[in-house]
Amino acid sequence: MKKALKSLSARFGGGKARIFLIRRWYVAALALALCVAGIYAVFGNETIVGAAAAKRELPIYCVQRGDKAVSLTFDAAWGNEDTQQLIDILGRYNVKATFFVVGDWATKYPESVKALSDAGHEVMSHSDKHKHMTQLSADEIVKDVTACCDKISAVTGVTPTLFRAPYGEYDDKVVATLRRMGMYTIQWDVEA
């Protein structure tokens, strides 16, 4: 080692040579620190971060209330054999619920839609044909949901303001399209 130092000293003017030994992990740590500083310099600005961050459109899962409450909802898309029994049970306990019905169901079982409404339950939209809404264009969503709302309104006299996406599938397009229609997209947070 002394020989190497003398050789270096001779090469660089004969004075004392100072040699710094830099370990690889120091180099790696320095490179990481420079990368982090560079990323912060580029993306650390709040304006850039705010513009770059995507705002996700979300349905309503729950609402803040001062009292303890639960919202009970049902989806009606297939048969109606239990509908009257359900109305009776809810009525026995003075419980009101929201029923999200498919337009085709409302067409097939208008007496059930009317019975739900007459019992004081909300009857809202679950789409017209129970399609995968995320696979539809915004125009197709509007057409489908409007058709369902028209069917419900024709039976109940009330135009739905709430929507539950079939299969629980939603994306930004679905939620934003429904909002533009003046409707709120509702999702469950507990499934029984």
C-alpha positions in Angstrom: 0.0 0.0 0.0 2.9 2.4 0.9 4.4 1.7 -2.5 1.2 2.6 -4.3 0.9 5.8 -2.3 4.5 6.8 -3.1 3.8 6.2 -6.8 0.7 8.3 -6.7 2.5 11.0 -4.8 5.2 11.1 -7.5 2.6 11.4 -10.2 0.8 14.3 -8.6 3.6 16.6 -7.8 5.5 14.8 -5.1 3.4 16.2 -2.2 1.4 14.2 0.2 -1.3 12.3 -1.6 -4.6 11.9 0.1 -6.6 8.9 -1.0 -10.2 8.5 -0.1 -11.6 5.0 0.0 -15.3 5.1 -1.0 -17.2 2.0 -0.4 -19.9 0.9 -2.8 -22.7 1.4 -0.3 -21.7 5.0 0.1 -21.9 5.4 -3.7 -25.3 3.7 -3.7 -26.6 5.8 -0.8 -25.4 9.0 -2.6 -27.0 8.0 -5.8 -30.3 7.3 -4.0 -30.1 10.6 -2.2 -29.6 12.4 -5.5 -32.4 10.5 -7.2 -34.8 11.4 -4.3 -33.7 15.0 -4.5 -34.2 15.0 -8.2 -37.7 13.5 -8.0 -38.6 16.0 -5.3 -37.3 18.9 -7.4 -39.5 17.8 -10.4 -42.6 16.4 -8.6 -42.4 18.0 -5.2 -44.1 21.2 -6.3 -47.7 21.1 -5.0 -49.1 22.4 -8.3 -47.5 19.6 -10.2 -48.5 17.0 -7.7 -52.1 18.3 -7.6 -52.3 18.3 -11.4 -50.7 14.9 -11.7 -52.8 13.1 -9.0 -55.9 11.5 -10.5 -59.1 12.2 -8.6 -61.1 9.0 -8.4 -64.9 9.3 -8.7 -66.5 7.2 -6.0 -70.1 6.2 -5.2 -71.6 6.9 -1.9 -70.9 4.2 0.6 -72.1 5.9 3.7 -73.1 9.4 5.0 -72.2 11.2 8.1 -75.1 11.5 10.6 -75.4 12.7 14.2 -77.5 9.6 15.2 -76.9 5.9 14.8 -78.6 4.7 11.7 -78.3 2.1 9.0 -79.6 2.2 5.4 -81.1 -1.0 4.3 -81.1 -1.6 0.6 -82.2 -4.5 -1.7 -81.6 -5.1 -5.3 -84.5 -6.5 -7.4 -83.4 -8.0 -10.7 -84.8 -11.5 -11.0 -87.9 -12.9 -9.4 -90.6 -11.4 -7.1 -91.7 -14.4 -5.1 -90.5 -13.0 -1.8 -91.4 -9.3 -2.4 -94.7 -9.3 -0.5 -93.2 -11.3 2.4 -90.3 -8.8 2.6 -92.8 -5.9 2.6 -94.7 -7.5 5.4 -91.6 -8.2 7.6 -90.3 -4.7 7.1 -93.8 -3.3 7.9 -94.0 -5.4 11.1 -90.9 -3.6 12.4 -91.7 -0.2 10.9 -88.5 -0.4 8.8 -88.2 1.5 5.5 -85.7 0.4 2.9 -84.5 1.4 -0.6 -85.1 -1.0 -3.4 -82.9 -0.7 -6.4 -84.9 -2.3 -9.2 -84.0 -3.2 -12.8 -86.2 -1.7 -15.4 -87.0 -5.1 -16.9 -88.1 -6.2 -13.4 -90.4 -3.2 -13.1 -91.9 -4.0 -16.5 -92.4 -7.7 -15.5 -93.7 -7.0 -12.0 -95.3 -3.5 -11.9 -97.6 -4.7 -9.0 -94.5 -5.4 -6.9 -93.0 -2.0 -7.7 -96.3 -0.3 -6.7 -96.5 -2.4 -3.5 -93.0 -1.3 -2.5 -93.8 2.3 -3.1 -97.2 2.2 -1.5 -95.5 0.6 1.6 -93.3 3.7 1.9 -90.1 2.3 0.6 -87.9 4.1 -1.9 -87.8 2.5 -5.4 -84.7 3.5 -7.2 -82.7 2.6 -10.4 -80.6 -0.5 -10.8 -80.3 0.0 -14.6 -82.7 -1.1 -17.3 -81.1 -4.3 -18.5 -78.6 -5.2 -15.7 -75.6 -4.7 -18.0 -72.0 -4.2 -17.0 -72.0 -0.4 -16.9 -68.3 0.0 -17.1 -68.4 -1.5 -20.5 -70.9 1.1 -21.8 -70.3 4.5 -23.2 -71.6 7.5 -21.3 -74.5 7.9 -23.9 -75.4 4.2 -23.4 -75.4 4.6 -19.7 -77.7 7.6 -19.9 -80.1 5.8 -22.2 -80.2 2.6 -20.0 -80.7 4.5 -16.7 -83.2 6.9 -18.2 -85.3 3.9 -19.5 -85.3 2.4 -16.0 -86.2 5.7 -14.3 -89.1 6.2 -16.8 -90.5 2.7 -16.0 -90.3 3.3 -12.2 -91.7 6.8 -12.5 -94.7 5.5 -14.6 -95.6 3.1 -11.8 -94.7 5.1 -8.6 -95.0 8.7 -9.8 -91.6 9.3 -8.4 -88.5 9.8 -10.6 -85.5 8.0 -9.1 -82.5 10.0 -7.9 -80.4 7.1 -6.7 -78.6 4.5 -8.8 -76.9 1.2 -7.9 -74.6 -0.2 -10.5 -75.3 -3.9 -11.5 -72.7 -6.2 -10.0 -71.3 -3.3 -7.9 -69.2 -2.4 -10.9 -68.4 1.3 -11.4 -65.7 3.5 -12.6 -65.1 7.3 -13.0 -67.2 7.4 -16.1 -70.2 5.7 -14.5 -70.2 7.8 -11.4 -69.6 11.1 -13.3 -72.3 10.3 -15.9 -74.9 9.6 -13.2 -73.9 12.8 -11.4 -74.5 14.8 -14.7 -77.9 13.1 -14.8 -78.6 14.5 -11.4 -78.4 11.1 -9.7 -76.2 9.7 -6.9 -74.5 6.4 -7.3 -74.9 4.3 -4.2 -72.8 1.3 -3.2 -73.0 -1.0 -0.2 -70.4 -1.2 2.5 -71.8 -4.4 4.2 -73.2 -7.3 2.3 -75.4 -9.9 3.9 
